[in-house]
Amino acid sequence: MSRYSRILGTGSCLPPTVVGNDELAARLARDGIDTSDAWIVERTGIRQRYFADPGTSSVDLGEQAARRALDAAGLMATDVDLIICATSTPDMIFPSNAALIQGRLGASGSAVFDVQAVCAGFVYALAIADQFIRGGLARRALVIGAEVFSSILDFKDRTTCVLFGDGAGAVVLGASDAPGVLATALHGDGSQASILCTPGRVRDGAVSGTPFLHMDGQAVFKQAVHVLERVAREVLDKAGRSAADVDWMVPHQANIRIMLHTARKLGIPPERVVQTVAEHGNTSAASIPLALDVAVRSGQVRRGDTLLLEAVGGGLTWGAALLDY
Ligand code: ACO
């Protein structure tokens, strides 16, 4: 058994269509819905998002992100013995996105399953893969976050449809004697399910209940800033480190106000926060690995840097991971 798991490579994929705030506002105006670039930027920091066309799925995006992460790690798909995909917008009810991606990669034999923890899904999946590797159940894992949230957005609800985008990110995690993932923490509170949910389900050949995302934005905001600070401190304590040791915070890119508010409470300056929400919007489980890949490829995040990952999502679910990259 290895003492640690560590990130060997990262990858990401965005669909080709960029939709800026003005373009989205014009589209909504055709249905009598009023919004503006100024409102969206001021409340969320989002300037644009990427939307997949109807023929592009979360498996399509996840497969590309996985291939790029494997390339960056210098590995083949057959070198991996665990594939986890974090998603709330899977291609099918079953089999899992992880199984479908494995089929496309030609990596039969590895364990495959999805994690459904909404925006906290990637942190959940990373923590699970870390435990698999440290427990000796796997030596190399592909951990993917892949979403097409545009497919569950109600474009007549301006309070939600301006927030989200589509995309995928992935990391390859491998067994290592040196750090690595230092600490993880996961939590949930199912009594808050109704403040952020997509309640529809398939029944008798049709969707029963609404298949659109519903959110009480202010309730989510209040919970988010509270639990994110707490869980970030929990992983720092577990690892015997302090916020001053964090080179880069890589938060779930929900909303610039939540991200910077949490950083401020932790004493992490904004210039140490990886920020891609302006370009990507909120891509749910894909947002952290997407942001990480952008930061790695731009040279922002370097080998040896200490990273604090944190996320909150529907459930509610929340979690954090502290790692040496
Ligand atoms: N364009 C213009 N006006 C809007 C829009 C819009 N897109 N959406 C809402 N408004 C209006 C409202 O109708 C309201 O108008 P009123 O005062 O006439 O009633 C006004 O703007 C203010 O609405 P609030 O809901 O009070 O706006 P708030 O300041 O709370 O901002 C937001 C809304 C951005 C959703 C905020 O609550 C928030 O950030 N919540 C956190 C939720 C979040 O980030 N969710 C992401 C998914 S969950 C996750 O990833 C963790």
Residues whose N, C-alpha, C, O or C-beta is under 5 A from the ligand:
A	BS01	ACO	D34 T35 S36 W39 R43 C119 R158 T159 V162 G217 Q218 V220 F221 A254 N255 V312 G313
